[in-house]
Amino acid sequence: MRTDKLEKIWEEIEGQRENSSQTIQRQRMICIDMPCRIYVGVNGIPSCRFMAFDIPKEDISRFNPFTSLRGITVAIAEPILQHENFYACVLQAASCDQNDVFTIVASDILQKMHDCSSADNYVEVLKQRIEKWRIFFEKAVGQQLSDRMVIGLWGELNLIHELQNEKIMTAEDLWNGPLKSAQDFQGNEIAIEVKTSVSNQLENVLISSEIQLDDSHFNALFLIAFRIERNDENGITLPQLVDMVSCKLADEQKKRFYAALLCLGYDPSHSQLYTKGYILKEQRNYYVKSGFPRIIRSDVPHGVCNIKYEVSLSTCSEFQVDWDRMIAAIKEYEYGQAGGTQ
């Protein structure tokens, strides 16, 4: 489930809770197609967001409850609705001011649950994702992003900034940020994958899976390749780019944006760690469609997994599109404005 959709559900629940004086806890069942009952809700005053999964009684011992001052807490409790031989694994924001961070964590966990190959392994997937986030929040304090991560994030934020300049003011809502989705940006109809390089020229791009360039669920899929160059004197640092994006966001958008950055490991309070500046030297936009050199799900034989490959951009010139054409497609498909691509 996309973060913005989950955010809207929680906002509705919080609004209902504010209009009622009868309870300090409200919840709603979501994702009825999942292999277990899942509830989201709010608890306490001021409210902390939570998400609860019904877990078979025999699997409860696989979960280790914990409390934390950062990120999430995990507890085992009675199920929200009586469910024989089941308990609830309850994840909750560590504090009310971390609700936005928790929403991103919850969205990530739901996405991984949705990708479960069978109902039999959902408990293990849930356990692994909880452990992944527990370790992340334990290590995240004061940790600096690697140069590789900075370069990748720089490219993604640069695209958000470029889209904002095209009056697409909800560009950050398309950004998946810390969610390990197939593409870096996803809307209902559009997907965009961003590749950023500091090499001397754009030659090859690494594709990390068979779904990254699969357009079967979208009206249009674009691949953007940025070539950037280190320039500490005249370049833009990562903190400067963060500020350039955030200054154009409304208050609620800004909260979600900073929460996404925190979940990526970038803490704005440690911006002094990021002094390297970069300038954009080259940008190529590709419309990924039939004939584009790629591997997609329908090409993969049963039993083949962990697919990674490189695409030579020199073979993709016929799929290159100019910036205005891509912007027109985004505005048409996502926002119903005239334009589009062929």
LUMRODREN-689510 format. One record per residue (C-alpha): residue number from 1; x, y, z; residue in one letter. Coordinates in nm, 3 decimals, always signed. Example, Ala and Ser with C-alpha at 12.3 -4.5 7.8 and 13.67 -1.06 7.14 Angstrom:
// LUMRODREN-689510
atom nuro = 1&u = +1.230&v = -0.450&w = +0.780&sero = a
atom nuro = 2&u = +1.367&v = -0.106&w = +0.714&sero = s
//
This chain:
// LUMRODREN-689510
atom nuro = 1&u = +0.000&v = +0.000&w = +0.000&sero = m
atom nuro = 2&u = +0.140&v = +0.340&w = -0.098&sero = r
atom nuro = 3&u = +0.234&v = +0.569&w = +0.189&sero = t
atom nuro = 4&u = -0.004&v = +0.846&w = +0.080&sero = d
atom nuro = 5&u = -0.302&v = +0.606&w = +0.078&sero = k
atom nuro = 6&u = -0.214&v = +0.472&w = +0.422&sero = l
atom nuro = 7&u = -0.171&v = +0.828&w = +0.544&sero = e
atom nuro = 8&u = -0.523&v = +0.915&w = +0.431&sero = k
atom nuro = 9&u = -0.668&v = +0.617&w = +0.619&sero = i
atom nuro = 10&u = -0.497&v = +0.724&w = +0.939&sero = w
atom nuro = 11&u = -0.606&v = +1.084&w = +0.892&sero = e
atom nuro = 12&u = -0.967&v = +0.966&w = +0.860&sero = e
atom nuro = 13&u = -0.938&v = +0.757&w = +1.178&sero = i
atom nuro = 14&u = -0.778&v = +1.047&w = +1.365&sero = e
atom nuro = 15&u = -1.055&v = +1.277&w = +1.246&sero = g
atom nuro = 16&u = -1.321&v = +1.034&w = +1.369&sero = q
atom nuro = 17&u = -1.145&v = +1.002&w = +1.704&sero = r
atom nuro = 18&u = -1.132&v = +1.380&w = +1.747&sero = e
atom nuro = 19&u = -1.508&v = +1.402&w = +1.691&sero = n
atom nuro = 20&u = -1.582&v = +1.138&w = +1.954&sero = s
atom nuro = 21&u = -1.535&v = +1.162&w = +2.329&sero = s
atom nuro = 22&u = -1.618&v = +0.797&w = +2.394&sero = q
atom nuro = 23&u = -1.285&v = +0.628&w = +2.330&sero = t
atom nuro = 24&u = -0.914&v = +0.695&w = +2.314&sero = i
atom nuro = 25&u = -0.862&v = +0.410&w = +2.066&sero = q
atom nuro = 26&u = -1.005&v = +0.361&w = +1.720&sero = r
atom nuro = 27&u = -0.909&v = +0.115&w = +1.450&sero = q
atom nuro = 28&u = -1.005&v = -0.014&w = +1.108&sero = r
atom nuro = 29&u = -0.948&v = -0.341&w = +0.928&sero = m
atom nuro = 30&u = -0.754&v = -0.301&w = +0.601&sero = i
atom nuro = 31&u = -0.612&v = -0.515&w = +0.319&sero = c
atom nuro = 32&u = -0.874&v = -0.789&w = +0.328&sero = i
atom nuro = 33&u = -0.685&v = -0.972&w = +0.052&sero = d
atom nuro = 34&u = -0.389&v = -1.032&w = +0.283&sero = m
atom nuro = 35&u = -0.329&v = -1.376&w = +0.440&sero = p
atom nuro = 36&u = -0.409&v = -1.244&w = +0.790&sero = c
atom nuro = 37&u = -0.631&v = -0.988&w = +0.958&sero = r
atom nuro = 38&u = -0.463&v = -0.647&w = +0.967&sero = i
atom nuro = 39&u = -0.585&v = -0.342&w = +1.158&sero = y
atom nuro = 40&u = -0.461&v = +0.015&w = +1.170&sero = v
atom nuro = 41&u = -0.565&v = +0.264&w = +1.432&sero = g
atom nuro = 42&u = -0.470&v = +0.527&w = +1.685&sero = v
atom nuro = 43&u = -0.426&v = +0.494&w = +2.057&sero = n
atom nuro = 44&u = -0.388&v = +0.740&w = +2.344&sero = g
atom nuro = 45&u = -0.403&v = +1.117&w = +2.377&sero = i
atom nuro = 46&u = -0.215&v = +1.259&w = +2.191&sero = p
atom nuro = 47&u = -0.262&v = +0.970&w = +1.953&sero = s
atom nuro = 48&u = +0.004&v = +0.723&w = +1.844&sero = c
atom nuro = 49&u = -0.057&v = +0.527&w = +1.528&sero = r
atom nuro = 50&u = -0.050&v = +0.149&w = +1.543&sero = f
atom nuro = 51&u = -0.088&v = -0.152&w = +1.316&sero = m
atom nuro = 52&u = -0.188&v = -0.499&w = +1.439&sero = a
atom nuro = 53&u = -0.148&v = -0.837&w = +1.268&sero = f
atom nuro = 54&u = -0.335&v = -1.150&w = +1.378&sero = d
atom nuro = 55&u = -0.076&v = -1.423&w = +1.435&sero = i
atom nuro = 56&u = -0.139&v = -1.794&w = +1.506&sero = p
atom nuro = 57&u = -0.085&v = -1.875&w = +1.872&sero = k
atom nuro = 58&u = +0.191&v = -2.125&w = +1.793&sero = e
atom nuro = 59&u = +0.394&v = -1.855&w = +1.612&sero = d
atom nuro = 60&u = +0.391&v = -1.590&w = +1.885&sero = i
atom nuro = 61&u = +0.718&v = -1.717&w = +2.034&sero = s
atom nuro = 62&u = +0.894&v = -1.613&w = +1.711&sero = r
atom nuro = 63&u = +0.838&v = -1.246&w = +1.793&sero = f
atom nuro = 64&u = +1.039&v = -1.052&w = +2.050&sero = n
atom nuro = 65&u = +0.849&v = -0.755&w = +2.193&sero = p
atom nuro = 66&u = +1.057&v = -0.439&w = +2.239&sero = f
atom nuro = 67&u = +1.023&v = -0.073&w = +2.322&sero = t
atom nuro = 68&u = +1.223&v = +0.206&w = +2.164&sero = s
atom nuro = 69&u = +1.259&v = +0.582&w = +2.185&sero = l
atom nuro = 70&u = +1.292&v = +0.597&w = +1.806&sero = r
atom nuro = 71&u = +1.082&v = +0.446&w = +1.529&sero = g
atom nuro = 72&u = +0.856&v = +0.165&w = +1.647&sero = i
atom nuro = 73&u = +0.763&v = -0.051&w = +1.943&sero = t
atom nuro = 74&u = +0.634&v = -0.409&w = +1.921&sero = v
atom nuro = 75&u = +0.403&v = -0.587&w = +2.163&sero = a
atom nuro = 76&u = +0.196&v = -0.906&w = +2.175&sero = i
atom nuro = 77&u = -0.167&v = -0.863&w = +2.280&sero = a
atom nuro = 78&u = -0.514&v = -1.010&w = +2.253&sero = e
atom nuro = 79&u = -0.657&v = -0.971&w = +1.901&sero = p
atom nuro = 80&u = -0.866&v = -0.660&w = +1.840&sero = i
atom nuro = 81&u = -1.159&v = -0.881&w = +1.742&sero = l
atom nuro = 82&u = -1.185&v = -1.220&w = +1.910&sero = q
atom nuro = 83&u = -1.013&v = -1.478&w = +1.693&sero = h
atom nuro = 84&u = -0.969&v = -1.825&w = +1.843&sero = e
atom nuro = 85&u = -0.609&v = -1.946&w = +1.870&sero = n
atom nuro = 86&u = -0.473&v = -1.614&w = +1.745&sero = f
atom nuro = 87&u = -0.291&v = -1.327&w = +1.913&sero = y
atom nuro = 88&u = -0.207&v = -0.982&w = +1.780&sero = a
atom nuro = 89&u = +0.141&v = -0.858&w = +1.696&sero = c
atom nuro = 90&u = +0.103&v = -0.484&w = +1.754&sero = v
atom nuro = 91&u = +0.342&v = -0.232&w = +1.603&sero = l
atom nuro = 92&u = +0.311&v = +0.125&w = +1.728&sero = q
atom nuro = 93&u = +0.488&v = +0.455&w = +1.674&sero = a
atom nuro = 94&u = +0.748&v = +0.510&w = +1.945&sero = a
atom nuro = 95&u = +0.585&v = +0.848&w = +2.017&sero = s
atom nuro = 96&u = +0.312&v = +1.063&w = +1.868&sero = c
atom nuro = 97&u = +0.564&v = +1.292&w = +1.698&sero = d
atom nuro = 98&u = +0.698&v = +0.991&w = +1.506&sero = q
atom nuro = 99&u = +0.366&v = +0.902&w = +1.343&sero = n
atom nuro = 100&u = +0.491&v = +1.007&w = +1.000&sero = d
atom nuro = 101&u = +0.797&v = +0.785&w = +1.029&sero = v
atom nuro = 102&u = +0.576&v = +0.500&w = +1.149&sero = f
atom nuro = 103&u = +0.350&v = +0.538&w = +0.844&sero = t
atom nuro = 104&u = +0.647&v = +0.475&w = +0.615&sero = i
atom nuro = 105&u = +0.753&v = +0.171&w = +0.818&sero = v
atom nuro = 106&u = +0.397&v = +0.036&w = +0.810&sero = a
atom nuro = 107&u = +0.372&v = +0.089&w = +0.434&sero = s
atom nuro = 108&u = +0.698&v = -0.099&w = +0.380&sero = d
atom nuro = 109&u = +0.580&v = -0.393&w = +0.591&sero = i
atom nuro = 110&u = +0.244&v = -0.407&w = +0.413&sero = l
atom nuro = 111&u = +0.414&v = -0.405&w = +0.076&sero = q
atom nuro = 112&u = +0.636&v = -0.699&w = +0.172&sero = k
atom nuro = 113&u = +0.335&v = -0.885&w = +0.313&sero = m
atom nuro = 114&u = +0.150&v = -0.828&w = -0.013&sero = h
atom nuro = 115&u = +0.443&v = -0.980&w = -0.203&sero = d
atom nuro = 116&u = +0.427&v = -1.304&w = +0.000&sero = c
atom nuro = 117&u = +0.430&v = -1.600&w = -0.235&sero = s
atom nuro = 118&u = +0.193&v = -1.794&w = -0.009&sero = s
atom nuro = 119&u = -0.010&v = -1.761&w = +0.308&sero = a
atom nuro = 120&u = +0.227&v = -2.003&w = +0.478&sero = d
atom nuro = 121&u = +0.522&v = -1.764&w = +0.498&sero = n
atom nuro = 122&u = +0.356&v = -1.436&w = +0.598&sero = y
atom nuro = 123&u = +0.460&v = -1.478&w = +0.962&sero = v
atom nuro = 124&u = +0.825&v = -1.514&w = +0.863&sero = e
atom nuro = 125&u = +0.806&v = -1.213&w = +0.630&sero = v
atom nuro = 126&u = +0.650&v = -1.003&w = +0.906&sero = l
atom nuro = 127&u = +0.916&v = -1.112&w = +1.154&sero = k
atom nuro = 128&u = +1.198&v = -1.030&w = +0.911&sero = q
atom nuro = 129&u = +1.067&v = -0.682&w = +0.829&sero = r
atom nuro = 130&u = +1.017&v = -0.595&w = +1.196&sero = i
atom nuro = 131&u = +1.372&v = -0.707&w = +1.270&sero = e
atom nuro = 132&u = +1.504&v = -0.509&w = +0.975&sero = k
atom nuro = 133&u = +1.345&v = -0.187&w = +1.104&sero = w
atom nuro = 134&u = +1.448&v = -0.256&w = +1.464&sero = r
atom nuro = 135&u = +1.812&v = -0.284&w = +1.358&sero = i
atom nuro = 136&u = +1.783&v = +0.023&w = +1.136&sero = f
atom nuro = 137&u = +1.656&v = +0.248&w = +1.413&sero = f
atom nuro = 138&u = +1.919&v = +0.117&w = +1.655&sero = e
atom nuro = 139&u = +2.200&v = +0.203&w = +1.413&sero = k
atom nuro = 140&u = +2.055&v = +0.513&w = +1.248&sero = a
atom nuro = 141&u = +2.143&v = +0.766&w = +1.517&sero = v
atom nuro = 142&u = +2.443&v = +0.969&w = +1.402&sero = g
atom nuro = 143&u = +2.524&v = +0.737&w = +1.113&sero = q
atom nuro = 144&u = +2.635&v = +0.894&w = +0.786&sero = q
atom nuro = 145&u = +2.512&v = +0.787&w = +0.444&sero = l
atom nuro = 146&u = +2.772&v = +0.638&w = +0.212&sero = s
atom nuro = 147&u = +2.878&v = +0.832&w = -0.098&sero = d
atom nuro = 148&u = +2.686&v = +0.584&w = -0.314&sero = r
atom nuro = 149&u = +2.367&v = +0.643&w = -0.117&sero = m
atom nuro = 150&u = +2.418&v = +1.021&w = -0.126&sero = v
atom nuro = 151&u = +2.457&v = +1.016&w = -0.504&sero = i
atom nuro = 152&u = +2.143&v = +0.807&w = -0.549&sero = g
atom nuro = 153&u = +1.942&v = +1.027&w = -0.315&sero = l
atom nuro = 154&u = +2.076&v = +1.342&w = -0.481&sero = w
atom nuro = 155&u = +1.943&v = +1.222&w = -0.816&sero = g
atom nuro = 156&u = +1.598&v = +1.137&w = -0.679&sero = e
atom nuro = 157&u = +1.564&v = +1.470&w = -0.497&sero = l
atom nuro = 158&u = +1.686&v = +1.653&w = -0.805&sero = n
atom nuro = 159&u = +1.400&v = +1.498&w = -1.002&sero = l
atom nuro = 160&u = +1.148&v = +1.606&w = -0.736&sero = i
atom nuro = 161&u = +1.288&v = +1.959&w = -0.760&sero = h
atom nuro = 162&u = +1.264&v = +1.955&w = -1.141&sero = e
atom nuro = 163&u = +0.903&v = +1.833&w = -1.124&sero = l
atom nuro = 164&u = +0.820&v = +2.107&w = -0.874&sero = q
atom nuro = 165&u = +0.956&v = +2.360&w = -1.123&sero = n
atom nuro = 166&u = +0.706&v = +2.217&w = -1.373&sero = e
atom nuro = 167&u = +0.422&v = +2.295&w = -1.128&sero = k
atom nuro = 168&u = +0.385&v = +1.930&w = -1.025&sero = i
atom nuro = 169&u = +0.362&v = +2.022&w = -0.659&sero = m
atom nuro = 170&u = +0.276&v = +1.671&w = -0.538&sero = t
atom nuro = 171&u = +0.592&v = +1.518&w = -0.685&sero = a
atom nuro = 172&u = +0.711&v = +1.401&w = -0.343&sero = e
atom nuro = 173&u = +0.392&v = +1.192&w = -0.313&sero = d
atom nuro = 174&u = +0.506&v = +0.992&w = -0.617&sero = l
atom nuro = 175&u = +0.845&v = +0.931&w = -0.455&sero = w
atom nuro = 176&u = +0.882&v = +0.593&w = -0.289&sero = n
atom nuro = 177&u = +1.184&v = +0.705&w = -0.088&sero = g
atom nuro = 178&u = +1.280&v = +0.431&w = +0.159&sero = p
atom nuro = 179&u = +1.019&v = +0.187&w = +0.030&sero = l
atom nuro = 180&u = +1.191&v = -0.083&w = -0.171&sero = k
atom nuro = 181&u = +0.947&v = -0.061&w = -0.459&sero = s
atom nuro = 182&u = +1.014&v = -0.161&w = -0.817&sero = a
atom nuro = 183&u = +1.063&v = +0.200&w = -0.926&sero = q
atom nuro = 184&u = +1.176&v = +0.513&w = -0.741&sero = d
atom nuro = 185&u = +0.859&v = +0.704&w = -0.834&sero = f
atom nuro = 186&u = +0.514&v = +0.552&w = -0.875&sero = q
atom nuro = 187&u = +0.173&v = +0.701&w = -0.933&sero = g
atom nuro = 188&u = -0.150&v = +0.532&w = -1.026&sero = n
atom nuro = 189&u = -0.062&v = +0.542&w = -1.397&sero = e
atom nuro = 190&u = +0.304&v = +0.650&w = -1.418&sero = i
atom nuro = 191&u = +0.634&v = +0.507&w = -1.291&sero = a
atom nuro = 192&u = +0.982&v = +0.658&w = -1.308&sero = i
atom nuro = 193&u = +1.314&v = +0.489&w = -1.233&sero = e
atom nuro = 194&u = +1.612&v = +0.717&w = -1.168&sero = v
atom nuro = 195&u = +1.976&v = +0.620&w = -1.221&sero = k
atom nuro = 196&u = +2.248&v = +0.861&w = -1.111&sero = t
atom nuro = 197&u = +2.616&v = +0.828&w = -1.200&sero = s
atom nuro = 198&u = +2.937&v = +1.024&w = -1.139&sero = v
atom nuro = 199&u = +3.115&v = +0.855&w = -1.431&sero = s
atom nuro = 200&u = +3.270&v = +1.053&w = -1.716&sero = n
atom nuro = 201&u = +2.991&v = +0.952&w = -1.952&sero = q
atom nuro = 202&u = +2.658&v = +0.775&w = -1.947&sero = l
atom nuro = 203&u = +2.716&v = +0.426&w = -2.080&sero = e
atom nuro = 204&u = +2.540&v = +0.153&w = -1.884&sero = n
atom nuro = 205&u = +2.279&v = +0.151&w = -1.608&sero = v
atom nuro = 206&u = +2.234&v = -0.129&w = -1.357&sero = l
atom nuro = 207&u = +1.883&v = -0.275&w = -1.338&sero = i
atom nuro = 208&u = +1.825&v = -0.451&w = -1.007&sero = s
atom nuro = 209&u = +1.533&v = -0.681&w = -1.088&sero = s
atom nuro = 210&u = +1.300&v = -0.815&w = -1.354&sero = e
atom nuro = 211&u = +1.023&v = -0.580&w = -1.239&sero = i
atom nuro = 212&u = +1.217&v = -0.252&w = -1.244&sero = q
atom nuro = 213&u = +1.154&v = -0.194&w = -1.616&sero = l
atom nuro = 214&u = +0.825&v = -0.385&w = -1.635&sero = d
atom nuro = 215&u = +0.554&v = -0.145&w = -1.750&sero = d
atom nuro = 216&u = +0.267&v = -0.395&w = -1.740&sero = s
atom nuro = 217&u = +0.092&v = -0.215&w = -1.452&sero = h
atom nuro = 218&u = +0.137&v = +0.141&w = -1.583&sero = f
atom nuro = 219&u = +0.030&v = +0.353&w = -1.876&sero = n
atom nuro = 220&u = +0.385&v = +0.486&w = -1.901&sero = a
atom nuro = 221&u = +0.722&v = +0.396&w = -1.748&sero = l
atom nuro = 222&u = +1.023&v = +0.626&w = -1.780&sero = f
atom nuro = 223&u = +1.391&v = +0.569&w = -1.710&sero = l
atom nuro = 224&u = +1.591&v = +0.882&w = -1.628&sero = i
atom nuro = 225&u = +1.972&v = +0.874&w = -1.629&sero = a
atom nuro = 226&u = +2.156&v = +1.159&w = -1.456&sero = f
atom nuro = 227&u = +2.529&v = +1.219&w = -1.486&sero = r
atom nuro = 228&u = +2.655&v = +1.444&w = -1.211&sero = i
atom nuro = 229&u = +2.999&v = +1.584&w = -1.134&sero = e
atom nuro = 230&u = +3.166&v = +1.660&w = -0.803&sero = r
atom nuro = 231&u = +3.209&v = +2.037&w = -0.759&sero = n
atom nuro = 232&u = +3.239&v = +2.159&w = -0.402&sero = d
atom nuro = 233&u = +3.274&v = +2.524&w = -0.503&sero = e
atom nuro = 234&u = +2.973&v = +2.566&w = -0.732&sero = n
atom nuro = 235&u = +2.778&v = +2.246&w = -0.679&sero = g
atom nuro = 236&u = +2.469&v = +2.173&w = -0.473&sero = i
atom nuro = 237&u = +2.513&v = +1.967&w = -0.157&sero = t
atom nuro = 238&u = +2.258&v = +1.713&w = -0.040&sero = l
atom nuro = 239&u = +2.137&v = +1.937&w = +0.248&sero = p
atom nuro = 240&u = +2.094&v = +2.227&w = +0.005&sero = q
atom nuro = 241&u = +1.889&v = +2.009&w = -0.227&sero = l
atom nuro = 242&u = +1.676&v = +1.891&w = +0.066&sero = v
atom nuro = 243&u = +1.605&v = +2.256&w = +0.149&sero = d
atom nuro = 244&u = +1.527&v = +2.339&w = -0.215&sero = m
atom nuro = 245&u = +1.262&v = +2.066&w = -0.220&sero = v
atom nuro = 246&u = +1.117&v = +2.121&w = +0.127&sero = s
atom nuro = 247&u = +1.072&v = +2.497&w = +0.089&sero = c
atom nuro = 248&u = +0.807&v = +2.430&w = -0.178&sero = k
atom nuro = 249&u = +0.610&v = +2.182&w = +0.031&sero = l
atom nuro = 250&u = +0.302&v = +2.245&w = +0.241&sero = a
atom nuro = 251&u = +0.337&v = +2.169&w = +0.612&sero = d
atom nuro = 252&u = +0.187&v = +1.817&w = +0.596&sero = e
atom nuro = 253&u = +0.390&v = +1.733&w = +0.285&sero = q
atom nuro = 254&u = +0.703&v = +1.855&w = +0.459&sero = k
atom nuro = 255&u = +0.642&v = +1.627&w = +0.759&sero = k
atom nuro = 256&u = +0.608&v = +1.324&w = +0.532&sero = r
atom nuro = 257&u = +0.914&v = +1.428&w = +0.331&sero = f
atom nuro = 258&u = +1.138&v = +1.455&w = +0.637&sero = y
atom nuro = 259&u = +1.002&v = +1.126&w = +0.771&sero = a
atom nuro = 260&u = +1.100&v = +0.958&w = +0.444&sero = a
atom nuro = 261&u = +1.449&v = +1.105&w = +0.467&sero = l
atom nuro = 262&u = +1.488&v = +0.976&w = +0.823&sero = l
atom nuro = 263&u = +1.384&v = +0.629&w = +0.710&sero = c
atom nuro = 264&u = +1.653&v = +0.647&w = +0.442&sero = l
atom nuro = 265&u = +1.913&v = +0.728&w = +0.707&sero = g
atom nuro = 266&u = +1.943&v = +1.102&w = +0.636&sero = y
atom nuro = 267&u = +1.898&v = +1.312&w = +0.949&sero = d
atom nuro = 268&u = +1.864&v = +1.686&w = +0.875&sero = p
atom nuro = 269&u = +2.014&v = +1.763&w = +1.217&sero = s
atom nuro = 270&u = +2.339&v = +1.609&w = +1.089&sero = h
atom nuro = 271&u = +2.350&v = +1.807&w = +0.764&sero = s
atom nuro = 272&u = +2.704&v = +1.925&w = +0.844&sero = q
atom nuro = 273&u = +2.826&v = +1.576&w = +0.753&sero = l
atom nuro = 274&u = +2.736&v = +1.629&w = +0.387&sero = y
atom nuro = 275&u = +2.967&v = +1.891&w = +0.236&sero = t
atom nuro = 276&u = +3.025&v = +1.748&w = -0.112&sero = k
atom nuro = 277&u = +2.862&v = +1.947&w = -0.389&sero = g
atom nuro = 278&u = +2.744&v = +1.815&w = -0.725&sero = y
atom nuro = 279&u = +2.633&v = +1.969&w = -1.051&sero = i
atom nuro = 280&u = +2.415&v = +1.806&w = -1.315&sero = l
atom nuro = 281&u = +2.614&v = +1.752&w = -1.635&sero = k
atom nuro = 282&u = +2.380&v = +1.536&w = -1.843&sero = e
atom nuro = 283&u = +2.027&v = +1.401&w = -1.833&sero = q
atom nuro = 284&u = +1.861&v = +1.146&w = -2.060&sero = r
atom nuro = 285&u = +1.496&v = +1.045&w = -2.046&sero = n
atom nuro = 286&u = +1.376&v = +0.714&w = -2.189&sero = y
atom nuro = 287&u = +1.024&v = +0.593&w = -2.254&sero = y
atom nuro = 288&u = +1.034&v = +0.223&w = -2.161&sero = v
atom nuro = 289&u = +0.798&v = +0.024&w = -2.381&sero = k
atom nuro = 290&u = +0.790&v = -0.277&w = -2.612&sero = s
atom nuro = 291&u = +1.128&v = -0.321&w = -2.779&sero = g
atom nuro = 292&u = +1.330&v = -0.153&w = -2.505&sero = f
atom nuro = 293&u = +1.624&v = -0.378&w = -2.405&sero = p
atom nuro = 294&u = +1.512&v = -0.529&w = -2.075&sero = r
atom nuro = 295&u = +1.418&v = -0.841&w = -1.884&sero = i
atom nuro = 296&u = +1.065&v = -0.852&w = -1.744&sero = i
atom nuro = 297&u = +0.867&v = -1.102&w = -1.538&sero = r
atom nuro = 298&u = +0.717&v = -1.282&w = -1.837&sero = s
atom nuro = 299&u = +1.069&v = -1.353&w = -1.969&sero = d
atom nuro = 300&u = +1.194&v = -1.526&w = -1.655&sero = v
atom nuro = 301&u = +1.184&v = -1.908&w = -1.638&sero = p
atom nuro = 302&u = +1.045&v = -2.067&w = -1.325&sero = h
atom nuro = 303&u = +1.317&v = -2.104&w = -1.061&sero = g
atom nuro = 304&u = +1.531&v = -1.810&w = -1.176&sero = v
atom nuro = 305&u = +1.565&v = -1.535&w = -0.914&sero = c
atom nuro = 306&u = +1.780&v = -1.242&w = -0.796&sero = n
atom nuro = 307&u = +1.806&v = -1.102&w = -1.146&sero = i
atom nuro = 308&u = +2.043&v = -0.809&w = -1.204&sero = k
atom nuro = 309&u = +2.169&v = -0.684&w = -1.538&sero = y
atom nuro = 310&u = +2.302&v = -0.378&w = -1.718&sero = e
atom nuro = 311&u = +2.144&v = -0.189&w = -2.006&sero = v
atom nuro = 312&u = +2.371&v = -0.020&w = -2.260&sero = s
atom nuro = 313&u = +2.221&v = +0.325&w = -2.316&sero = l
atom nuro = 314&u = +2.385&v = +0.347&w = -2.658&sero = s
atom nuro = 315&u = +2.127&v = +0.092&w = -2.778&sero = t
atom nuro = 316&u = +1.831&v = +0.293&w = -2.645&sero = c
atom nuro = 317&u = +1.845&v = +0.610&w = -2.854&sero = s
atom nuro = 318&u = +1.515&v = +0.539&w = -3.032&sero = e
atom nuro = 319&u = +1.339&v = +0.537&w = -2.693&sero = f
atom nuro = 320&u = +1.482&v = +0.870&w = -2.579&sero = q
atom nuro = 321&u = +1.223&v = +1.143&w = -2.523&sero = v
atom nuro = 322&u = +1.261&v = +1.509&w = -2.445&sero = d
atom nuro = 323&u = +1.175&v = +1.652&w = -2.105&sero = w
atom nuro = 324&u = +0.860&v = +1.835&w = -2.215&sero = d
atom nuro = 325&u = +0.711&v = +1.519&w = -2.363&sero = r
atom nuro = 326&u = +0.770&v = +1.328&w = -2.040&sero = m
atom nuro = 327&u = +0.620&v = +1.608&w = -1.830&sero = i
atom nuro = 328&u = +0.315&v = +1.613&w = -2.058&sero = a
atom nuro = 329&u = +0.268&v = +1.239&w = -2.004&sero = a
atom nuro = 330&u = +0.292&v = +1.273&w = -1.626&sero = i
atom nuro = 331&u = +0.040&v = +1.556&w = -1.622&sero = k
atom nuro = 332&u = -0.200&v = +1.370&w = -1.849&sero = e
atom nuro = 333&u = -0.193&v = +1.028&w = -1.686&sero = y
atom nuro = 334&u = -0.162&v = +1.134&w = -1.322&sero = e
atom nuro = 335&u = -0.354&v = +1.460&w = -1.320&sero = y
atom nuro = 336&u = -0.584&v = +1.445&w = -1.623&sero = g
atom nuro = 337&u = -0.427&v = +1.738&w = -1.804&sero = q
atom nuro = 338&u = -0.395&v = +1.751&w = -2.183&sero = a
atom nuro = 339&u = -0.079&v = +1.603&w = -2.331&sero = g
atom nuro = 340&u = +0.077&v = +1.260&w = -2.330&sero = g
atom nuro = 341&u = +0.318&v = +1.036&w = -2.516&sero = t
atom nuro = 342&u = +0.287&v = +0.796&w = -2.803&sero = q
//
